[in-house]
Amino acid sequence: MIVCRGAVARSQGAKQVLVTGAPAGRLEMAARMGVDATLDIGEVSAVEDRIAWIRDFTAGRGADVVIQAATNAAVPEGLAMLRDGGRFVSVGVGGRAEISVPALPGEMTMYTVRSGEPRHWLQAIDFLSSRADEYPFEEMISARYGLDGVNEAMSAMANFSVVKAAIYPNGDPPKS
């Protein structure tokens, strides 16, 4: 969820938060959540140009930390954005990618996370509630559905026509 990662990164002391991704609606929300700059991969299709964009913002060094949460196909690109000695985090996504070992940054640390634990949900709820005055988290929910609309909600999320969908299991969602 790129829209919330800016707030989390900022809370952990990040001086500069950059996001590459799509679509524009999610990037606009990310900017409202503490991200300093965004790059729409739909508009900048060349991987080399996206890597150069990161390098431009980091005085040529590359990112200290890269969090990849799109697909494993994005891992090689994310690694190319990382500085030597940086940290790379790949979060719970599928697919395959080939990584050239000589292209890896020097002395990097790589973390992979396939799924969260229950405590992570509690930490996320605590984070959201403790920073509700700083960030407009409620605006991330751009559509609401009753339980009978779960398929429509999942489809809307998959095709990026909503930022985040809320599903109300006990009936119709409240009118906004």
C-alpha positions in Angstrom: 0.0 0.0 0.0 2.2 2.8 -1.2 -0.2 5.4 0.0 0.6 4.6 3.7 4.3 3.8 3.3 5.2 7.4 3.1 3.8 8.1 6.5 5.4 5.0 8.0 8.8 5.8 6.4 8.6 9.4 7.7 7.7 8.2 11.2 10.8 6.0 11.1 13.1 8.9 10.3 13.3 9.0 6.6 14.5 12.4 5.4 13.2 11.9 1.8 10.5 9.5 0.6 10.2 8.7 -3.2 7.6 6.5 -4.8 7.5 5.0 -8.3 4.3 3.4 -9.2 0.8 3.8 -10.7 -1.9 4.8 -11.3 -2.0 8.6 -10.8 -4.8 8.4 -8.1 -2.6 6.3 -5.9 0.4 8.5 -6.4 -1.7 11.6 -5.6 -2.8 10.0 -2.3 0.9 8.9 -1.6 1.9 12.5 -1.9 -0.7 13.4 0.7 0.7 10.7 3.0 4.2 12.1 3.4 5.9 11.2 0.1 8.2 13.9 -1.3 8.1 13.0 -5.0 6.3 10.4 -7.1 7.0 9.0 -10.6 4.2 7.5 -12.6 5.6 4.4 -14.3 2.7 4.7 -16.8 4.3 7.9 -18.0 7.9 6.9 -17.7 8.1 3.5 -19.2 11.8 3.1 -19.6 13.4 1.3 -16.5 16.6 3.2 -17.1 14.8 6.5 -16.8 13.1 5.5 -13.6 16.5 4.4 -12.1 18.0 7.8 -13.2 15.1 9.6 -11.5 16.0 7.9 -8.2 19.7 8.6 -8.7 18.9 12.3 -9.5 17.2 12.6 -6.1 20.0 10.9 -4.2 23.0 12.7 -5.6 23.9 9.7 -7.8 24.1 7.3 -4.8 20.8 5.4 -5.0 18.2 4.8 -2.3 19.2 3.9 1.2 16.1 1.7 1.5 13.9 0.3 -1.3 10.6 -1.3 -0.5 9.2 -3.3 -3.4 5.5 -4.2 -3.0 4.3 -4.6 -6.6 5.5 -7.9 -8.1 8.6 -9.9 -8.1 9.1 -8.7 -11.7 10.0 -5.3 -10.1 12.8 -6.7 -8.0 15.6 -6.3 -10.5 14.6 -2.6 -11.1 14.3 -2.0 -7.3 17.8 -3.5 -6.7 19.2 -1.2 -9.4 17.8 1.8 -7.5 19.5 0.7 -4.3 22.8 2.2 -3.1 25.8 0.0 -2.2 25.2 -1.0 1.5 21.5 -0.3 1.3 18.5 -2.3 2.4 16.0 -3.9 0.1 12.6 -5.1 1.2 10.4 -7.3 -1.0 6.9 -7.6 0.4 4.5 -10.5 -0.2 4.1 -10.6 -3.9 4.2 -13.4 -6.5 5.6 -14.0 -9.9 9.1 -14.6 -11.1 12.1 -12.5 -11.9 15.7 -13.1 -12.9 18.4 -11.2 -11.1 21.9 -10.8 -12.5 24.3 -11.4 -9.6 27.0 -9.0 -11.0 24.3 -6.3 -11.1 23.5 -6.6 -7.4 24.6 -3.6 -5.2 27.6 -4.2 -3.0 27.1 -5.1 0.7 23.4 -4.9 0.6 20.9 -6.4 3.0 17.8 -8.0 1.6 14.6 -8.9 3.4 11.6 -10.8 2.0 8.2 -10.9 3.6 5.6 -13.3 2.3 2.8 -12.7 4.7 2.1 -10.8 7.9 1.4 -12.1 11.4 -1.6 -11.0 13.5 0.7 -8.7 15.5 1.4 -6.7 12.3 -2.3 -5.9 11.9 -2.4 -4.6 15.5 0.8 -2.6 14.9 -0.8 -1.1 11.7 -4.0 -0.2 13.6 -2.0 1.4 16.4 0.0 3.4 13.8 -3.1 4.6 12.0 -4.9 5.6 15.2 -1.8 7.4 16.7 -1.3 9.5 13.6 -4.9 10.3 12.6 -4.2 14.0 13.2 -1.2 14.0 10.9 -2.4 12.2 7.8 -5.8 11.8 6.1 -5.9 8.0 6.3 -9.7 7.9 5.9 -9.3 9.4 2.4 -7.5 6.3 1.3 -10.9 4.5 1.3 -12.2 5.6 -2.1 -15.1 3.1 -2.3 -17.4 1.2 0.1 -19.2 -2.0 -0.5 -21.5 -4.4 1.3 -20.6 -8.0 1.6 -22.5 -8.8 -1.6 -20.2 -6.4 -3.5 -17.0 -8.2 -2.5 -16.3 -9.4 -6.0 -16.9 -5.9 -7.4 -14.6 -4.4 -4.7 -11.8 -6.9 -5.5 -12.1 -6.2 -9.2 -12.0 -2.4 -8.6 -8.8 -2.9 -6.5 -7.2 -5.2 -9.2 -7.8 -2.7 -12.0 -6.8 0.3 -9.8 -10.1 2.1 -10.3 -10.2 2.7 -6.5 -7.3 3.5 -4.1 -8.6 1.2 -1.3 -12.0 -0.4 -0.9 -13.8 -1.0 2.4 -16.1 -4.0 2.7 -18.9 -3.9 5.3 -19.8 -7.6 6.2 -23.0 -6.7 8.1 -24.9 -5.0 5.4 -24.7 -1.9 3.2 -22.0 0.6 3.8 -22.9 3.9 5.4 -23.8 6.8 3.1 -20.9 9.2 2.8 
